[in-house]
Amino acid sequence: MSSQVNRPVEIRWHGRGGQGAKTACLLLAEAAFFSGKYVQGFPEYGPERMGAPITAYNRISDEECSVHSNIYTPDHVVVVDETLLHSVDVLKGMREGGILIINSKKESSEIRQMLGGYDGRLCVVDAERISTETLGRNFPNTPMLAAVVKASGVLDQAQFTKDMKKSFEHKFRTKPEVIEGNMKALTKTMEEVYVE
């Protein structure tokens, strides 16, 4: 059997400090763990300040993974802040057939143009609109987390939703409105998201 068959799914996150990219990365690792997967979820920091670019990584596998390094050839890339497209090579090393999942109000054709004619698989999510409608504020991490699960198919959506409800109930047990808002954000995103 080829070792490629059991290769972990690798995801690289790009965001800015304070936007929740690291939190979403760690929540994805937690959800994958609850699903019985072997997981890694970790951030890479540069200058640790609000608004500074950050990168985070996930490895998700059905088998134990002995690799413990940054991810240089991701299957999927998540961009929580589209302004990073001007300063970070978000497509660097991305595997053929991978999906670029980006938070933007722009049409996919505009995103492709901004990326020099990128013709790969693309998923555009208006995480600001979704989070504002469901949480009352711009918290893009919950919609982006849901978009990754839906677009990549890395986890079963129904199980993911159940696991995230448990996680939110634990984390926000004294704030039922936050639990409800996050669950609405997950559901709405998974209903709207598609890959081109």
KEKE-3310 file (N, C-alpha, C; in steps of 0.2 Angstrom, whole numbers, plus 5000, padded with zeros to 4 digits):
npx = (5004:5003:5011:5006:4993:4989:4993:4993:4980:4984:4984:4985:4984:4981:4981:4978:4984:4973:4962:4957:4962:4971:4964:4953:4961:4965:4953:4948:4957:4954:4940:4943:4950:4940:4933:4940:4952:4970:4979:4986:4988:4994:5001:5012:5022:5026:5031:5023:5009:4994:4985:4997:5003:5000:5003:4996:4994:4987:4987:4979:4974:4971:4980:4994:5004:5021:5028:5034:5033:5033:5021:5024:5019:5004:4988:4976:4973:4969:4963:4961:4960:4959:4967:4980:4984:4991:5003:5008:5013:5001:4998:5010:5018:5006:4997:4993:4976:4972:4962:4959:4953:4945:4941:4931:4922:4922:4919:4923:4930:4937:4945:4953:4959:4967:4976:4984:4978:4975:4970:4965:4956:4943:4936:4926:4921:4910:4914:4913:4900:4892:4896:4893:4879:4875:4882:4883:4894:4910:4917:4927:4932:4924:4915:4925:4931:4920:4919:4931:4929:4917:4921:4933:4930:4936:4931:4917:4902:4890:4894:4904:4897:4890:4900:4906:4896:4896:4909:4907:4897:4904:4915:4908:4899:4892:4887:4875:4870:4881:4884:4873:4874:4887:4884:4874:4882:4890:4881:4875:4886:4890:4879:4880:4892:4902:4913:4923)
npy = (4994:5011:5024:5037:5036:5036:5048:5063:5075:5091:5108:5125:5140:5158:5173:5188:5194:5192:5190:5177:5166:5157:5152:5146:5136:5128:5124:5116:5106:5100:5096:5087:5077:5073:5066:5055:5056:5057:5071:5087:5104:5120:5136:5148:5160:5177:5193:5196:5204:5213:5212:5209:5198:5181:5163:5147:5130:5114:5096:5082:5065:5048:5039:5038:5052:5056:5067:5083:5097:5114:5117:5115:5111:5113:5105:5112:5129:5142:5158:5171:5185:5195:5205:5201:5195:5204:5205:5192:5177:5167:5156:5148:5133:5126:5111:5103:5103:5106:5117:5134:5143:5157:5172:5184:5198:5200:5195:5178:5179:5191:5189:5178:5186:5195:5186:5184:5177:5164:5148:5137:5127:5135:5143:5155:5165:5175:5179:5189:5195:5184:5181:5194:5194:5182:5183:5196:5203:5206:5191:5182:5169:5158:5156:5153:5141:5132:5133:5127:5114:5110:5113:5105:5093:5085:5081:5073:5082:5082:5076:5084:5096:5092:5090:5102:5109:5104:5108:5122:5123:5119:5129:5141:5141:5150:5159:5158:5164:5166:5153:5149:5159:5155:5142:5145:5152:5142:5133:5141:5145:5132:5129:5139:5138:5134:5125:5132)
npz = (5000:4996:5004:5002:5002:5016:5020:5030:5030:5027:5033:5031:5039:5037:5045:5055:5070:5083:5076:5077:5070:5075:5085:5078:5071:5082:5087:5076:5077:5089:5086:5076:5084:5093:5084:5083:5076:5072:5077:5074:5079:5078:5081:5072:5076:5073:5075:5090:5090:5090:5075:5068:5055:5056:5056:5056:5059:5054:5055:5050:5053:5049:5055:5066:5067:5063:5060:5064:5061:5053:5040:5024:5011:5009:5009:5009:5010:5021:5022:5033:5032:5019:5016:5017:5006:4998:5004:5008:5002:4999:4992:4992:4989:4989:4987:4971:4966:4979:4990:4991:5004:5007:5016:5011:5004:4991:4974:4967:4955:4956:4966:4961:4951:4959:4963:4953:4942:4947:4945:4952:4964:4973:4987:4993:5006:5015:5029:5038:5036:5039:5053:5059:5057:5064:5077:5080:5079:5071:5070:5063:5064:5068:5056:5047:5051:5050:5036:5032:5036:5028:5015:5013:5017:5027:5039:5046:5043:5051:5063:5067:5069:5081:5090:5090:5096:5109:5113:5113:5123:5134:5134:5135:5145:5154:5145:5136:5125:5117:5114:5106:5095:5090:5085:5076:5067:5062:5056:5046:5038:5033:5026:5016:5009:4996:4984:4970)
capx = (5000:5007:5011:5002:4986:4988:4996:4989:4978:4988:4980:4989:4980:4984:4977:4981:4984:4967:4956:4955:4965:4975:4959:4950:4965:4965:4946:4948:4961:4949:4935:4946:4952:4934:4931:4944:4958:4976:4979:4991:4986:4999:5003:5019:5022:5032:5030:5017:5005:4988:4986:5002:5002:5001:5002:4994:4994:4984:4988:4973:4976:4968:4985:4998:5009:5027:5031:5032:5037:5028:5018:5027:5015:4998:4982:4972:4975:4964:4965:4956:4961:4961:4973:4986:4985:4996:5010:5010:5012:4997:4998:5016:5018:5000:4997:4988:4970:4970:4957:4960:4947:4946:4936:4931:4916:4923:4918:4929:4934:4941:4951:4958:4963:4972:4981:4988:4975:4974:4964:4964:4950:4942:4930:4925:4916:4909:4914:4911:4893:4889:4897:4889:4872:4874:4885:4882:4901:4914:4922:4927:4935:4919:4913:4930:4931:4915:4920:4936:4926:4913:4925:4938:4927:4941:4927:4909:4899:4885:4898:4908:4892:4888:4906:4907:4891:4898:4914:4905:4894:4909:4919:4904:4893:4888:4885:4871:4869:4887:4884:4868:4877:4892:4881:4871:4887:4893:4876:4874:4892:4890:4873:4881:4899:4904:4920:4922)
capy = (5000:5017:5029:5043:5034:5037:5054:5067:5081:5097:5114:5131:5146:5164:5178:5193:5193:5195:5188:5171:5161:5152:5148:5141:5131:5124:5121:5111:5100:5098:5093:5081:5073:5070:5062:5049:5057:5060:5078:5092:5111:5124:5142:5150:5168:5182:5198:5195:5210:5213:5214:5206:5192:5175:5157:5142:5123:5108:5090:5078:5059:5042:5036:5042:5056:5057:5073:5088:5103:5118:5113:5118:5109:5111:5102:5117:5136:5146:5165:5174:5192:5195:5210:5197:5193:5209:5204:5185:5172:5162:5150:5145:5126:5123:5105:5103:5100:5109:5122:5140:5146:5164:5177:5190:5200:5200:5189:5174:5181:5197:5185:5175:5191:5197:5181:5183:5172:5158:5144:5131:5127:5141:5144:5162:5165:5182:5177:5195:5196:5178:5182:5199:5192:5177:5184:5203:5206:5202:5186:5178:5162:5152:5154:5150:5135:5129:5133:5122:5107:5109:5113:5100:5086:5082:5078:5072:5088:5081:5074:5090:5101:5090:5090:5109:5111:5102:5112:5128:5123:5119:5135:5147:5138:5155:5163:5154:5168:5165:5146:5149:5163:5152:5137:5148:5154:5136:5131:5146:5144:5126:5129:5143:5137:5129:5126:5132)
capz = (5000:4996:5010:5000:5004:5023:5021:5034:5027:5030:5032:5033:5041:5037:5048:5058:5077:5086:5072:5079:5066:5079:5089:5074:5070:5088:5087:5071:5080:5094:5083:5073:5090:5095:5079:5083:5071:5075:5075:5076:5078:5081:5077:5071:5078:5071:5080:5093:5092:5087:5068:5064:5052:5060:5052:5060:5055:5056:5052:5052:5050:5053:5058:5070:5062:5067:5057:5069:5058:5049:5034:5018:5005:5012:5005:5009:5013:5024:5023:5037:5031:5012:5015:5017:4999:4996:5008:5010:4996:5003:4988:4992:4991:4990:4982:4966:4969:4985:4990:4994:5007:5009:5019:5007:5001:4984:4969:4966:4949:4958:4970:4956:4948:4964:4964:4946:4938:4950:4942:4956:4968:4977:4991:4995:5012:5018:5036:5042:5036:5043:5060:5061:5057:5069:5083:5082:5079:5066:5073:5057:5065:5068:5050:5043:5054:5047:5029:5031:5037:5023:5008:5013:5019:5032:5045:5045:5045:5057:5069:5068:5072:5087:5094:5092:5101:5116:5115:5114:5129:5139:5135:5136:5149:5157:5140:5131:5118:5113:5111:5101:5090:5086:5082:5070:5062:5059:5052:5041:5034:5030:5021:5010:5007:4990:4981:4963)
cpx = (5004:5006:5007:4995:4984:4991:4991:4986:4981:4985:4984:4984:4984:4979:4981:4980:4977:4961:4953:4957:4968:4969:4955:4954:4965:4958:4945:4952:4957:4944:4937:4948:4946:4931:4935:4951:4964:4977:4985:4988:4991:5000:5010:5018:5028:5031:5023:5013:4999:4988:4992:5001:5004:5000:5000:4993:4990:4986:4982:4974:4972:4974:4990:5003:5015:5031:5029:5036:5031:5026:5020:5023:5008:4993:4978:4975:4969:4966:4959:4955:4963:4966:4980:4988:4990:5003:5012:5008:5008:4997:5004:5016:5012:4999:4992:4982:4968:4965:4960:4954:4948:4940:4936:4924:4916:4921:4924:4933:4939:4947:4956:4962:4969:4977:4985:4985:4975:4969:4963:4957:4949:4936:4930:4920:4916:4908:4912:4904:4890:4890:4893:4881:4870:4876:4885:4889:4905:4919:4922:4930:4930:4917:4919:4932:4926:4916:4926:4933:4922:4917:4930:4936:4932:4937:4920:4906:4894:4889:4901:4903:4891:4894:4907:4902:4893:4904:4912:4901:4899:4913:4914:4898:4889:4886:4881:4870:4875:4887:4879:4871:4882:4889:4877:4876:4889:4888:4875:4880:4891:4884:4876:4887:4899:4910:4919:4928)
cpy = (5006:5021:5035:5042:5037:5044:5059:5073:5087:5104:5120:5137:5152:5169:5184:5192:5196:5193:5181:5165:5155:5148:5144:5135:5125:5120:5115:5105:5097:5093:5086:5075:5069:5065:5055:5050:5058:5067:5082:5099:5115:5130:5143:5158:5171:5187:5198:5201:5209:5216:5212:5200:5186:5169:5152:5136:5118:5102:5085:5071:5053:5038:5041:5046:5058:5063:5079:5094:5108:5114:5118:5117:5107:5109:5108:5123:5140:5154:5169:5182:5193:5201:5207:5195:5198:5208:5197:5181:5166:5155:5146:5138:5123:5117:5106:5100:5102:5115:5128:5143:5153:5168:5183:5192:5200:5194:5185:5176:5187:5194:5182:5180:5194:5192:5179:5178:5165:5154:5138:5132:5132:5141:5151:5162:5172:5181:5183:5196:5190:5179:5188:5198:5187:5179:5191:5207:5203:5198:5181:5170:5157:5151:5151:5143:5130:5128:5128:5115:5106:5108:5107:5093:5082:5079:5078:5078:5087:5080:5081:5095:5099:5091:5098:5112:5110:5106:5119:5129:5123:5126:5141:5145:5144:5160:5160:5157:5167:5158:5146:5153:5159:5146:5139:5150:5148:5134:5135:5145:5138:5125:5133:5142:5132:5130:5127:5129)
cpz = (5000:5002:5008:5002:5011:5025:5025:5029:5031:5028:5035:5034:5040:5040:5051:5066:5079:5082:5073:5074:5070:5083:5084:5072:5076:5089:5082:5074:5085:5091:5080:5078:5092:5090:5078:5078:5075:5073:5078:5075:5082:5077:5077:5072:5075:5077:5083:5095:5088:5080:5064:5061:5056:5055:5057:5056:5058:5052:5055:5049:5053:5056:5062:5065:5066:5064:5062:5066:5055:5043:5028:5011:5007:5007:5004:5012:5015:5025:5026:5035:5024:5011:5015:5010:4996:4999:5009:5004:4999:4999:4988:4994:4991:4985:4977:4968:4975:4985:4994:4997:5010:5011:5015:5005:4994:4980:4968:4960:4951:4962:4966:4953:4952:4965:4957:4942:4941:4947:4946:4960:4973:4981:4994:5000:5015:5026:5040:5042:5040:5051:5063:5062:5063:5076:5085:5081:5074:5070:5067:5058:5065:5060:5046:5045:5050:5039:5027:5031:5030:5016:5008:5014:5023:5038:5043:5047:5051:5063:5071:5072:5079:5092:5095:5097:5108:5118:5117:5121:5135:5140:5137:5140:5152:5152:5135:5125:5114:5110:5105:5094:5086:5082:5075:5065:5058:5054:5045:5036:5030:5025:5015:5006:5001:4987:4973:4960)
residu = (MET:SER:SER:GLN:VAL:ASN:ARG:PRO:VAL:GLU:ILE:ARG:TRP:HIS:GLY:ARG:GLY:GLY:GLN:GLY:ALA:LYS:THR:ALA:CYS:LEU:LEU:LEU:ALA:GLU:ALA:ALA:PHE:PHE:SER:GLY:LYS:TYR:VAL:GLN:GLY:PHE:PRO:GLU:TYR:GLY:PRO:GLU:ARG:MET:GLY:ALA:PRO:ILE:THR:ALA:TYR:ASN:ARG:ILE:SER:ASP:GLU:GLU:CYS:SER:VAL:HIS:SER:ASN:ILE:TYR:THR:PRO:ASP:HIS:VAL:VAL:VAL:VAL:ASP:GLU:THR:LEU:LEU:HIS:SER:VAL:ASP:VAL:LEU:LYS:GLY:MET:ARG:GLU:GLY:GLY:ILE:LEU:ILE:ILE:ASN:SER:LYS:LYS:GLU:SER:SER:GLU:ILE:ARG:GLN:MET:LEU:GLY:GLY:TYR:ASP:GLY:ARG:LEU:CYS:VAL:VAL:ASP:ALA:GLU:ARG:ILE:SER:THR:GLU:THR:LEU:GLY:ARG:ASN:PHE:PRO:ASN:THR:PRO:MET:LEU:ALA:ALA:VAL:VAL:LYS:ALA:SER:GLY:VAL:LEU:ASP:GLN:ALA:GLN:PHE:THR:LYS:ASP:MET:LYS:LYS:SER:PHE:GLU:HIS:LYS:PHE:ARG:THR:LYS:PRO:GLU:VAL:ILE:GLU:GLY:ASN:MET:LYS:ALA:LEU:THR:LYS:THR:MET:GLU:GLU:VAL:TYR:VAL:GLU)
# end
